[in-house]
Amino acid sequence: MSTVKFDEGRLMQVLVAPIVSEKATMVAEKSNAVTFKVLQDATKLEIKAAVELMFKVEVKGVSVVNTKGKTKRFGKSVGRRDNVRKAYVTLKPGQELNLSGEAA
């Protein structure tokens, strides 16, 4: 596969936030994967490049899930949550990503 050059400013915006939940923690323990909320138009290659650039780790693979926002009621008015695009980033064996902020 050829190496594709991405705009570094764009890569810094691709990862919106890490997702810390019970499911994300179970996935992290089981398959050495980290979960991120990413931009709606982010590609797998952009996500891989962004994680490698920001965290200095080697990425094995990227899986992406699009979750539709739920419709919720707020009293009489009806609102809608935003659609979310999640990326499950699997790291190569021996690589580690610590998002909790604890010193190793």
CNS distance restraints for C-alpha pairs under 8 A (distance, minus, plus):
assign (resid   6 and name CA) (resid  10 and name CA) 7.49 0.50 0.50
assign (resid   6 and name CA) (resid  11 and name CA) 7.09 0.50 0.50
assign (resid   6 and name CA) (resid  46 and name CA) 7.30 0.50 0.50
assign (resid   6 and name CA) (resid  49 and name CA) 7.86 0.50 0.50
assign (resid   7 and name CA) (resid  11 and name CA) 6.40 0.50 0.50
assign (resid   8 and name CA) (resid  12 and name CA) 6.32 0.50 0.50
assign (resid   9 and name CA) (resid  13 and name CA) 6.81 0.50 0.50
assign (resid  10 and name CA) (resid  14 and name CA) 6.37 0.50 0.50
assign (resid  11 and name CA) (resid  15 and name CA) 7.56 0.50 0.50
assign (resid  11 and name CA) (resid  46 and name CA) 6.65 0.50 0.50
assign (resid  11 and name CA) (resid  47 and name CA) 7.59 0.50 0.50
assign (resid  11 and name CA) (resid  49 and name CA) 7.18 0.50 0.50
assign (resid  11 and name CA) (resid  50 and name CA) 4.93 0.50 0.50
assign (resid  12 and name CA) (resid  50 and name CA) 6.57 0.50 0.50
assign (resid  12 and name CA) (resid  54 and name CA) 7.61 0.50 0.50
assign (resid  13 and name CA) (resid  39 and name CA) 7.79 0.50 0.50
assign (resid  14 and name CA) (resid  38 and name CA) 5.63 0.50 0.50
assign (resid  14 and name CA) (resid  39 and name CA) 5.48 0.50 0.50
assign (resid  14 and name CA) (resid  42 and name CA) 6.29 0.50 0.50
assign (resid  14 and name CA) (resid  46 and name CA) 7.33 0.50 0.50
assign (resid  14 and name CA) (resid  47 and name CA) 6.59 0.50 0.50
assign (resid  14 and name CA) (resid  50 and name CA) 6.88 0.50 0.50
assign (resid  15 and name CA) (resid  36 and name CA) 6.56 0.50 0.50
assign (resid  15 and name CA) (resid  37 and name CA) 6.33 0.50 0.50
assign (resid  15 and name CA) (resid  38 and name CA) 4.70 0.50 0.50
assign (resid  15 and name CA) (resid  39 and name CA) 6.78 0.50 0.50
assign (resid  15 and name CA) (resid  47 and name CA) 7.16 0.50 0.50
assign (resid  15 and name CA) (resid  50 and name CA) 7.18 0.50 0.50
assign (resid  15 and name CA) (resid  51 and name CA) 7.92 0.50 0.50
assign (resid  16 and name CA) (resid  36 and name CA) 7.19 0.50 0.50
assign (resid  16 and name CA) (resid  37 and name CA) 5.38 0.50 0.50
assign (resid  16 and name CA) (resid  38 and name CA) 5.02 0.50 0.50
assign (resid  16 and name CA) (resid  39 and name CA) 6.59 0.50 0.50
assign (resid  17 and name CA) (resid  36 and name CA) 5.72 0.50 0.50
assign (resid  17 and name CA) (resid  37 and name CA) 5.16 0.50 0.50
assign (resid  17 and name CA) (resid  38 and name CA) 7.08 0.50 0.50
assign (resid  18 and name CA) (resid  34 and name CA) 7.90 0.50 0.50
assign (resid  18 and name CA) (resid  35 and name CA) 6.02 0.50 0.50
assign (resid  18 and name CA) (resid  36 and name CA) 4.25 0.50 0.50
assign (resid  18 and name CA) (resid  37 and name CA) 5.96 0.50 0.50
assign (resid  18 and name CA) (resid  99 and name CA) 7.72 0.50 0.50
assign (resid  19 and name CA) (resid  24 and name CA) 6.73 0.50 0.50
assign (resid  19 and name CA) (resid  35 and name CA) 5.47 0.50 0.50
assign (resid  19 and name CA) (resid  36 and name CA) 5.27 0.50 0.50
assign (resid  19 and name CA) (resid  37 and name CA) 6.34 0.50 0.50
assign (resid  20 and name CA) (resid  24 and name CA) 5.98 0.50 0.50
assign (resid  20 and name CA) (resid  25 and name CA) 6.76 0.50 0.50
assign (resid  20 and name CA) (resid  35 and name CA) 7.65 0.50 0.50
assign (resid  21 and name CA) (resid  25 and name CA) 6.07 0.50 0.50
assign (resid  22 and name CA) (resid  26 and name CA) 6.21 0.50 0.50
assign (resid  23 and name CA) (resid  27 and name CA) 6.22 0.50 0.50
assign (resid  24 and name CA) (resid  28 and name CA) 6.09 0.50 0.50
assign (resid  24 and name CA) (resid  34 and name CA) 7.13 0.50 0.50
assign (resid  24 and name CA) (resid  35 and name CA) 6.06 0.50 0.50
assign (resid  25 and name CA) (resid  29 and name CA) 6.25 0.50 0.50
assign (resid  26 and name CA) (resid  30 and name CA) 6.08 0.50 0.50
assign (resid  27 and name CA) (resid  31 and name CA) 5.82 0.50 0.50
assign (resid  27 and name CA) (resid  32 and name CA) 7.15 0.50 0.50
assign (resid  27 and name CA) (resid  33 and name CA) 6.17 0.50 0.50
assign (resid  27 and name CA) (resid  34 and name CA) 7.61 0.50 0.50
assign (resid  28 and name CA) (resid  32 and name CA) 4.81 0.50 0.50
assign (resid  28 and name CA) (resid  33 and name CA) 4.54 0.50 0.50
assign (resid  28 and name CA) (resid  34 and name CA) 5.65 0.50 0.50
assign (resid  28 and name CA) (resid  35 and name CA) 7.93 0.50 0.50
assign (resid  29 and name CA) (resid  33 and name CA) 7.63 0.50 0.50
assign (resid  31 and name CA) (resid  90 and name CA) 7.12 0.50 0.50
assign (resid  32 and name CA) (resid  90 and name CA) 5.93 0.50 0.50
assign (resid  32 and name CA) (resid  91 and name CA) 5.91 0.50 0.50
assign (resid  32 and name CA) (resid  92 and name CA) 7.88 0.50 0.50
assign (resid  32 and name CA) (resid  93 and name CA) 7.76 0.50 0.50
assign (resid  32 and name CA) (resid  96 and name CA) 7.74 0.50 0.50
assign (resid  33 and name CA) (resid  88 and name CA) 6.19 0.50 0.50
assign (resid  33 and name CA) (resid  89 and name CA) 5.23 0.50 0.50
assign (resid  33 and name CA) (resid  90 and name CA) 4.09 0.50 0.50
assign (resid  33 and name CA) (resid  91 and name CA) 5.88 0.50 0.50
assign (resid  34 and name CA) (resid  88 and name CA) 5.75 0.50 0.50
assign (resid  34 and name CA) (resid  89 and name CA) 5.19 0.50 0.50
assign (resid  34 and name CA) (resid  90 and name CA) 6.50 0.50 0.50
assign (resid  34 and name CA) (resid  91 and name CA) 7.82 0.50 0.50
assign (resid  34 and name CA) (resid  97 and name CA) 7.60 0.50 0.50
assign (resid  35 and name CA) (resid  86 and name CA) 6.82 0.50 0.50
assign (resid  35 and name CA) (resid  87 and name CA) 5.65 0.50 0.50
assign (resid  35 and name CA) (resid  88 and name CA) 4.61 0.50 0.50
assign (resid  35 and name CA) (resid  89 and name CA) 6.21 0.50 0.50
assign (resid  36 and name CA) (resid  86 and name CA) 5.68 0.50 0.50
assign (resid  36 and name CA) (resid  87 and name CA) 5.23 0.50 0.50
assign (resid  36 and name CA) (resid  88 and name CA) 6.64 0.50 0.50
assign (resid  36 and name CA) (resid  89 and name CA) 7.76 0.50 0.50
assign (resid  37 and name CA) (resid  84 and name CA) 7.01 0.50 0.50
assign (resid  37 and name CA) (resid  85 and name CA) 5.95 0.50 0.50
assign (resid  37 and name CA) (resid  86 and name CA) 4.70 0.50 0.50
assign (resid  37 and name CA) (resid  87 and name CA) 6.38 0.50 0.50
assign (resid  38 and name CA) (resid  42 and name CA) 6.73 0.50 0.50
assign (resid  38 and name CA) (resid  47 and name CA) 7.85 0.50 0.50
assign (resid  38 and name CA) (resid  84 and name CA) 7.81 0.50 0.50
assign (resid  38 and name CA) (resid  85 and name CA) 5.69 0.50 0.50
assign (resid  38 and name CA) (resid  86 and name CA) 5.93 0.50 0.50
assign (resid  38 and name CA) (resid  87 and name CA) 6.64 0.50 0.50
assign (resid  39 and name CA) (resid  85 and name CA) 6.68 0.50 0.50
assign (resid  40 and name CA) (resid  84 and name CA) 7.26 0.50 0.50
assign (resid  40 and name CA) (resid  85 and name CA) 5.77 0.50 0.50
assign (resid  42 and name CA) (resid  46 and name CA) 6.28 0.50 0.50
assign (resid  42 and name CA) (resid  47 and name CA) 6.70 0.50 0.50
assign (resid  43 and name CA) (resid  47 and name CA) 6.26 0.50 0.50
assign (resid  44 and name CA) (resid  48 and name CA) 6.17 0.50 0.50
assign (resid  44 and name CA) (resid  62 and name CA) 6.01 0.50 0.50
assign (resid  44 and name CA) (resid  63 and name CA) 7.39 0.50 0.50
assign (resid  44 and name CA) (resid  64 and name CA) 7.32 0.50 0.50
assign (resid  45 and name CA) (resid  49 and name CA) 6.16 0.50 0.50
assign (resid  46 and name CA) (resid  50 and name CA) 6.02 0.50 0.50
assign (resid  47 and name CA) (resid  51 and name CA) 6.22 0.50 0.50
assign (resid  47 and name CA) (resid  62 and name CA) 7.53 0.50 0.50
assign (resid  47 and name CA) (resid  87 and name CA) 7.72 0.50 0.50
assign (resid  48 and name CA) (resid  52 and name CA) 6.23 0.50 0.50
assign (resid  48 and name CA) (resid  59 and name CA) 6.39 0.50 0.50
assign (resid  48 and name CA) (resid  61 and name CA) 7.53 0.50 0.50
assign (resid  48 and name CA) (resid  62 and name CA) 6.71 0.50 0.50
assign (resid  48 and name CA) (resid  89 and name CA) 7.48 0.50 0.50
assign (resid  49 and name CA) (resid  53 and name CA) 6.01 0.50 0.50
assign (resid  50 and name CA) (resid  54 and name CA) 6.00 0.50 0.50
assign (resid  51 and name CA) (resid  55 and name CA) 5.73 0.50 0.50
assign (resid  51 and name CA) (resid  56 and name CA) 7.39 0.50 0.50
assign (resid  51 and name CA) (resid  57 and name CA) 7.27 0.50 0.50
assign (resid  51 and name CA) (resid  59 and name CA) 7.63 0.50 0.50
assign (resid  52 and name CA) (resid  56 and name CA) 5.01 0.50 0.50
assign (resid  52 and name CA) (resid  57 and name CA) 5.16 0.50 0.50
assign (resid  52 and name CA) (resid  58 and name CA) 6.00 0.50 0.50
assign (resid  52 and name CA) (resid  59 and name CA) 6.74 0.50 0.50
assign (resid  53 and name CA) (resid  57 and name CA) 7.90 0.50 0.50
assign (resid  55 and name CA) (resid  97 and name CA) 7.34 0.50 0.50
assign (resid  57 and name CA) (resid  91 and name CA) 7.50 0.50 0.50
assign (resid  57 and name CA) (resid  95 and name CA) 6.25 0.50 0.50
assign (resid  57 and name CA) (resid  96 and name CA) 7.35 0.50 0.50
assign (resid  57 and name CA) (resid  97 and name CA) 7.56 0.50 0.50
assign (resid  58 and name CA) (resid  91 and name CA) 6.13 0.50 0.50
assign (resid  58 and name CA) (resid  92 and name CA) 5.93 0.50 0.50
assign (resid  58 and name CA) (resid  95 and name CA) 6.75 0.50 0.50
assign (resid  59 and name CA) (resid  89 and name CA) 6.94 0.50 0.50
assign (resid  59 and name CA) (resid  90 and name CA) 6.08 0.50 0.50
assign (resid  59 and name CA) (resid  91 and name CA) 4.51 0.50 0.50
assign (resid  59 and name CA) (resid  92 and name CA) 5.67 0.50 0.50
assign (resid  60 and name CA) (resid  89 and name CA) 7.69 0.50 0.50
assign (resid  60 and name CA) (resid  90 and name CA) 5.45 0.50 0.50
assign (resid  60 and name CA) (resid  91 and name CA) 5.04 0.50 0.50
assign (resid  60 and name CA) (resid  92 and name CA) 4.93 0.50 0.50
assign (resid  61 and name CA) (resid  89 and name CA) 6.02 0.50 0.50
assign (resid  61 and name CA) (resid  90 and name CA) 5.14 0.50 0.50
assign (resid  61 and name CA) (resid  91 and name CA) 7.02 0.50 0.50
assign (resid  62 and name CA) (resid  87 and name CA) 6.54 0.50 0.50
assign (resid  62 and name CA) (resid  88 and name CA) 5.73 0.50 0.50
assign (resid  62 and name CA) (resid  89 and name CA) 4.61 0.50 0.50
assign (resid  62 and name CA) (resid  90 and name CA) 6.14 0.50 0.50
assign (resid  63 and name CA) (resid  87 and name CA) 5.66 0.50 0.50
assign (resid  63 and name CA) (resid  88 and name CA) 5.06 0.50 0.50
assign (resid  63 and name CA) (resid  89 and name CA) 6.53 0.50 0.50
assign (resid  64 and name CA) (resid  85 and name CA) 7.00 0.50 0.50
assign (resid  64 and name CA) (resid  86 and name CA) 5.70 0.50 0.50
assign (resid  64 and name CA) (resid  87 and name CA) 4.51 0.50 0.50
assign (resid  64 and name CA) (resid  88 and name CA) 6.26 0.50 0.50
assign (resid  65 and name CA) (resid  85 and name CA) 5.73 0.50 0.50
assign (resid  65 and name CA) (resid  86 and name CA) 5.15 0.50 0.50
assign (resid  65 and name CA) (resid  87 and name CA) 6.42 0.50 0.50
assign (resid  66 and name CA) (resid  83 and name CA) 7.38 0.50 0.50
assign (resid  66 and name CA) (resid  84 and name CA) 5.98 0.50 0.50
assign (resid  66 and name CA) (resid  85 and name CA) 4.52 0.50 0.50
assign (resid  66 and name CA) (resid  86 and name CA) 6.42 0.50 0.50
assign (resid  67 and name CA) (resid  83 and name CA) 5.83 0.50 0.50
assign (resid  67 and name CA) (resid  84 and name CA) 5.14 0.50 0.50
assign (resid  67 and name CA) (resid  85 and name CA) 6.15 0.50 0.50
assign (resid  67 and name CA) (resid  86 and name CA) 7.73 0.50 0.50
assign (resid  68 and name CA) (resid  82 and name CA) 7.40 0.50 0.50
assign (resid  68 and name CA) (resid  83 and name CA) 4.66 0.50 0.50
assign (resid  68 and name CA) (resid  84 and name CA) 6.54 0.50 0.50
assign (resid  69 and name CA) (resid  80 and name CA) 6.40 0.50 0.50
assign (resid  69 and name CA) (resid  81 and name CA) 4.62 0.50 0.50
assign (resid  69 and name CA) (resid  82 and name CA) 4.87 0.50 0.50
assign (resid  69 and name CA) (resid  83 and name CA) 4.37 0.50 0.50
assign (resid  69 and name CA) (resid  84 and name CA) 6.96 0.50 0.50
assign (resid  70 and name CA) (resid  80 and name CA) 5.83 0.50 0.50
assign (resid  70 and name CA) (resid  81 and name CA) 5.42 0.50 0.50
assign (resid  70 and name CA) (resid  82 and name CA) 7.75 0.50 0.50
assign (resid  71 and name CA) (resid  78 and name CA) 7.09 0.50 0.50
assign (resid  71 and name CA) (resid  79 and name CA) 5.92 0.50 0.50
assign (resid  71 and name CA) (resid  80 and name CA) 4.38 0.50 0.50
assign (resid  71 and name CA) (resid  81 and name CA) 6.38 0.50 0.50
assign (resid  72 and name CA) (resid  78 and name CA) 5.91 0.50 0.50
assign (resid  72 and name CA) (resid  79 and name CA) 5.22 0.50 0.50
assign (resid  72 and name CA) (resid  80 and name CA) 5.68 0.50 0.50
assign (resid  72 and name CA) (resid  81 and name CA) 7.34 0.50 0.50
assign (resid  73 and name CA) (resid  77 and name CA) 5.96 0.50 0.50
assign (resid  73 and name CA) (resid  78 and name CA) 4.43 0.50 0.50
assign (resid  73 and name CA) (resid  79 and name CA) 5.80 0.50 0.50
assign (resid  74 and name CA) (resid  78 and name CA) 5.97 0.50 0.50
assign (resid  74 and name CA) (resid  79 and name CA) 6.74 0.50 0.50
assign (resid  91 and name CA) (resid  95 and name CA) 6.02 0.50 0.50
assign (resid  91 and name CA) (resid  96 and name CA) 7.32 0.50 0.50
assign (resid  98 and name CA) (resid 102 and name CA) 7.50 0.50 0.50
